[in-house]
Amino acid sequence: MKWFLSHRRGLAGAAIVVATFGGHVALSHGWTGLATVLAAVQAVAAGPLLWPALPPRWRPLAIAVPLVLLAGLVAGSVQSERDGALAVAGLGHAMLYGGLLTWFGGSLRPGRISLVTGLAMRLNPRFRPDMIPYTRAVTATWCGFCMAQLIGSAVLLTMAPVSWWLLLVGTLHVPMAIGLGLAEFAARAWRFRGEQTGLRDTVIGMRRGAWRASPAAAADTSVPAADCPGHSGNATRHPAPGSGSAPGPAR
């Protein structure tokens, strides 16, 4: 039991991956009973996966998301087992990218530190203020990707065969997100040669919850707006009187 509790997040993530891809295969072959069971597993496993990942004030979502998915499963199953499993696939995809769009997009509001900027500040010891425009653009790129996923899902659902829509929301969106992440890493490595955070260090930092903190925590409270050009006064911290030290880049 102790081992299970200490590994519950990893087990929940593995269960969701298996249930998502397995459900797609089951629906593609007409195995609606298995697809329904896997959809229920996907819904229930969302809670233990989200709970430790969310800040305390957002943890009610770890209860709400499984309930919404289970409600969709039950409501869809009134028509057929296939419709119930499809409802879970569609709701899961919509809530995932709707939540990410809100998270990334909210950090782009004026006066706030963009999400990727905050991550870079915490993970990269060589971060400097003139990297901010790039990290802000990456945040906007992820917003565009999330929006494209939502629009693509809606278009395919209304205008294409269900199998095409299911391919996107059940499988294809994952390699698409991974591909975008790797492409951005390659672009960053080329633009900031020798100054970027390595892929391994990034993964370790993310696993330790670097993304969980509020973006504002990445900057000192004496810096009112970190998303500012490197030449502005807010981009540097001035030394205390008598310290004799030169101003350095804001953290």
N, C-alpha and C positions, 0 to 999 in steps of 0.2 A: 504493500500500500504506500509506504514511504517513497519507494522508487517511482511509483505511478504518479504521485502528487508532484514530485520534483521534475518529472518529465511531461506533465500534462499538456503544456503548451506545444511541445514538439509532437506529441501524440495527436493532439487535436489538429495541428496543421497537416500531419500525414493523413489523418482520416479525411480531411476536407479534400486534399489532392486526389486521394484514391476514389472518394465518392464522386467528385466532380468528373474526372475522366472516365471512371467506371460507369457513371450514370449516362454519359454521352454514348459510350459503346452500347450499353443496354438499350437505350432508346433507339439507337440506329438499327439494332437487330430485333426490335419489337419485344424485348424482354421487360414488359411494363412493371411486373411485380418486383423484379430486382431493382429497376430504376426508382420505384417508389421507396423501397427500403434505403437505397443509397441517398436519395434526396432527404429522407428523414435524418440519416447520419450526418449529412452535410449541414443541415439546419441546427442540430443539437451541438455539433462540434464547434460551431461558430462562437458560442458563448465562452468556453474555456480558452479559445484562441485570442479573443478580443479582450477579456478581462485584464490580464496582466499587461497587455500592450497599451491600454488606454490610460490617460491621466485620470486621477480619482473622480474628477467632476464629470467625466464622460463615460464612466463605467456603467451607468444605466443602459447605455447602448448595447453592452454585452448581454443584457437580458432582453432588450427590445428586439434586436436583430433575429435571434433564434425564434422568438414568438411570431414575428412577421413572416419568417420563412415557413414555419409550421402552419400558420394560418393560410398562407398561399397554397401549401400542399393539400390541406384539408379542403379548401374552397375549390381548387382545381380538380381534386379527386371526385367531387360531386358529379362532374361530367364524365371523367374517366381517369384511370390510373396514370395514363400518359400525360393528360393535361395537368395533373398534380405535380408530376416530376418536371414538366416544362415550366410550370409556374415558379418552382424553386430555382431553376436555372436562370430564368429571366430576372427574378427579384434579386437573387444573389449578385448577378452581374450589375444590375442597376444600382443597388445600394453600395457596392464596392466602388464603382467609378463616380457615382454621385457624391459619396463621402470624400473620396480623394480630390474631386474637383473643388468641393467646398473647402477642404483643408489647404490645398495648394493656392486656390484663388483667394481665400481670405487673407493669406499672408502677403498678397500683392497690393493690398490696400495702402493708400498713401500713409507715410509715417511708420509703417511696419517693416520688420525685417522679413524678407521673403524666406520661404521654408528652406530652399536649397542653400541660400546664403547662411542661414543659421546653422545648418548641418556642416557646411564647409568651415565656419568659424570654430566649431567644436572639434571637428575631426582633423583639420589640416593645420599643423603648427606653423606652416609657412604662408598661411593666409594673409593677404594684404588688401587694403581697401580698393585697389583698382581691379580686383577680381569680382567685385560686387555686381557690375553690369552683366558679366557673364552668368553668374549664379542666378541672378534675377531672371535672365532670359531662359535659363534652364527650367526654372519654376514655371514660367509662362508656357514653355514647350510641353511640360507635363499636363498643364491645364488643357492645352489643345488636344493632347492625346486622350485624356479622359472624356472631353467633350465629343471627340470623334467616335469613341467607343459607344457612348450613349446614343448619338445620332445614328451611327451605323446599325446598332441594335434595333432602333425604332424603324429605320428604313427597311431592313431585311425582314422584320416581323410583319410589316404591312405590304411589302411589295415582292417578296421572294419566297421560295419554298421554305417550309419550316426547317428542313435539314440544313439549309444555308445559315439561317439564324442560329440554330443550335450549334453549328460548327464554330461560330464566332463566340457566343456567350459561354459555351461549354468547354472549348479547347483553345481556339486560335488566339484569344486575347492574351493568354499567358506568354507564348513565345513572342508575340508582338511587343509586350511590355519589356520582356527580357532583351529583345533586340534593340529597343530604344535605349535602354539603360547601358548596354554595351557600346552602342554607337556614341552616346554622350561621353562615356568614359574615354573612348578612343579620341574624340574631339578635344576633350580636356587635356589628355596626355600630350597631344600634339601642340596645343596652344600654350600650355604652361609646363613645358618640358622640364622635368626635375623638380617641379614645385607642387605637383598634384599628389593627393593621397593615394596610395596604392590600393588596388582592388581588395586585397586581403585585409588591410587595415580598415578600409571602409566597411567591409562585411562585419568585422569584429566590433567596430564602433556601433554599427546598427544593432547588432545582437545585444550590446550592452545598454541599449535604449537611448542612444544619442538623439534619435529623432523624436523621442517622447516628450522632451522638455519643450516649453513654450519657446518660439523663436526669439522672444525678447531676452531670454536668459543667456543668449549667446553674446550679448553685448553688455558692457558695463553700464550701470544705470546713469552714469554721468554722460553717456552718449545718447542724446534724445532720438537720433535717427541714424541707424547704421546704413540704410539703403541710400547713401548719398555719394556723390562723386568723390574720388580720392583727393581732390584738391580742396574740398570744403573744410571748414573749421571742425566739423563734426567727425572727420575721418581720423583725427589724431587726438591723443590725450596729452595735455600739457603737463609738465612736471610740477610738483608742488614747489612753492617758494623755497629757495635755498637748497634744493635737492641736487642741483648741478647736473642733472641727467638730461639727455636730449629727448624730445618728444618721440614717442613710438607709435606704431599703428594700433588702432583700436582692436580689441580682441573680439 
